[in-house]
Amino acid sequence: MTAPQTVSFGLGVHYSRAYLIDDTDEAMGPDGMLDDHPTHPVGIIRVEHGDAFLITGLHTGTVGFSVTVADHDPGADTDAYEDIVEISIESEAGRFELHEWGGGDVHELPELAAGPGWYRLRYHAQGMDQAAEVDTSREIIDRYLLQIWPQAESEPRVVKSASGQLAYWRDPR
């Protein structure tokens, strides 16, 4: 087992979104909002064809963002975050990049531990409701942790839910 690798940065968001993109030549990212999982909605992260759509509380500005890539489940941080959801994703390239909305910065992430294949994404959120009320800010109000590790495909699940924003995004209407 190797130690997890974590990178942290300020992530610029617009329209409360960012994209985790499989680093293949064909990867262009989602054109718009992806649909939530039809039977197990997790709301704030949606996956399609090796790309993930990440939703933030802040509409426009900078959020705190960390990504941990591990070769095993690093464990959910249930004490530091109010919302935690999980979903599976398949990587063709064995590497992801985090793209800001509208052609903004691209954040390189550590290589995936097992190369191409199935991975689990665990998306932690803190401060989504406060950030949504502010709408636009250059100060960091909400922060996120995305954990990625190899795991066979499995159903999405909500680990912890405390914010109104997560409830809003999970509503199927």
Secondary structure, 3 states (H helix, E strand, C coil): CCCCEEEEEEEEEECCEEEEEECCCCCCCCCCCCCCCCCCCCCCEEEECCEEEEECCCCEEEEEEEEEECCCCCCCCCCCCCEEEEEEEEECCCCEEEEEHHHCCEEECCCCCCCCEEEEEEEEEECHHHHHHHCEECCCCCEEEEEEEECCCCCCEEEECCCHHHHHHHCCC
